Amino acid sequence: MTRHVDLRSDTVTQPTPEMREAMSQAIVGDDGFGDDPTVKALEERFAEIVGKDAALFVPSGVMANQIAVRILTRPGDVIVAGKGQHVVSFEMGASARNASVQFALVDDSSGELRLDDVMDVVEAEKDHQVAVSMVEIENTHMTSGGTPWDLAHLSALARALGDKPIHMDGARLFNASVATGASPRDIAASATTVMACLSKGLCAPVGSLLAGPAELMRAARVERKRLGGAMRQVGILAAAGLVALDTMVERLADDHARARHLAGLFAAAFPESHYDPSSCRTNIVAFDHPQARQIVHELVQRGVWGDTIAPRRVRFVTHAGVSDEDLDFVADVLAHFTPAP
Ligand SMILES: *Cc1c(COP(=O)(O)O)cnc(C)c1O
């Protein structure tokens, strides 16, 4: 096969040798009976890291978001969220199907939701409009290019919302932490519930975690079962997750530095996109291009694998499988690249 660099997603990462070792040694039990000590250790560890009472290990980030929606809403409720968020655009309409809720969408092209936009929806309750039961935010925010939230903005939003809960889709919570220097606990402080993926930049093969107040997490356990996400000797997977939390967080800084470098290369190669490489603050390069599908197709043929996330938006993601030599290869491809007219 010709050389290629896989920048489609940080989900393509492979488990590390230490993870495979930990998986082979893991002490396991039937987690349906609460008998798996490795799962318990992982859940306690994550709850501690994000400063919540309890946590739940789930098969995927989508399931973590879906459980959050089910425990924080009732059928017919409204969730305020950004148009580009995963829960809105990349979960196959799951929230409507699983929880019978609807979204009130606000602009999130900057990566954040503006306080006024959110509060306009919330306050419309006084104008005979439907009550909002929760707000969901994404940190880092994928479609804007992996943007971390400003914590002052987030806590101002939480204050304005009073007792309306925020669910934080922190699929890349640890990227946000490494990029901003804020602890996961501080980042999650304004959120009632928070989820994070172990299977992206942290390289675990499977799994995400949802954390929040004890009572809600008891309800979350029921919803996990209802959605078919309760597993048995799943300490095999949790063991890899513990290694991910222990060994793979700090190295995300390397992914961020490489993404920033790539951002400069793409900005130079596609000036017509007006992409500002300084907007790349974590591990995602994303920009608009009128021929997005075509350039992705042609770059794939030249060994630079990326993807489109909207008809005119391309995305390239760095991760543990991307080296400095890979960036040299990308630089070389881009230096000689002009899309066919
Ligand atoms: C990947 C992702 C998810 C879902 O995670 P899966 O494990 O793929 O189900 C949710 N939210 C965001 C922002 C993501 O990037």
PDBQT file of the ligand as one rigid body, heavy atoms in Angstrom, charges set to zero:
ROOT
HETATM    1  C1  LIG A 401     -17.022  11.157  19.147  1.00  0.00    +0.000 C 
HETATM    2  C2  LIG A 401     -17.926  12.089  19.814  1.00  0.00    +0.000 A 
HETATM    3  C3  LIG A 401     -19.039  11.625  20.509  1.00  0.00    +0.000 A 
HETATM    4  C4  LIG A 401     -19.487  10.172  20.497  1.00  0.00    +0.000 C 
HETATM    5  O1  LIG A 401     -18.556   9.260  20.861  1.00  0.00    +0.000 OA
HETATM    6  P1  LIG A 401     -18.652   7.760  20.313  1.00  0.00    +0.000 P 
HETATM    7  O2  LIG A 401     -17.813   7.012  21.281  1.00  0.00    +0.000 OA
HETATM    8  O3  LIG A 401     -18.119   7.786  18.937  1.00  0.00    +0.000 OA
HETATM    9  O4  LIG A 401     -20.071   7.332  20.372  1.00  0.00    +0.000 OA
HETATM   10  C5  LIG A 401     -19.830  12.562  21.157  1.00  0.00    +0.000 A 
HETATM   11  N1  LIG A 401     -19.519  13.856  21.137  1.00  0.00    +0.000 NA
HETATM   12  C6  LIG A 401     -18.456  14.340  20.480  1.00  0.00    +0.000 A 
HETATM   13  C7  LIG A 401     -18.154  15.796  20.518  1.00  0.00    +0.000 C 
HETATM   14  C8  LIG A 401     -17.625  13.470  19.778  1.00  0.00    +0.000 A 
HETATM   15  O5  LIG A 401     -16.591  13.948  19.109  1.00  0.00    +0.000 OA
ENDROOT
TORSDOF 0
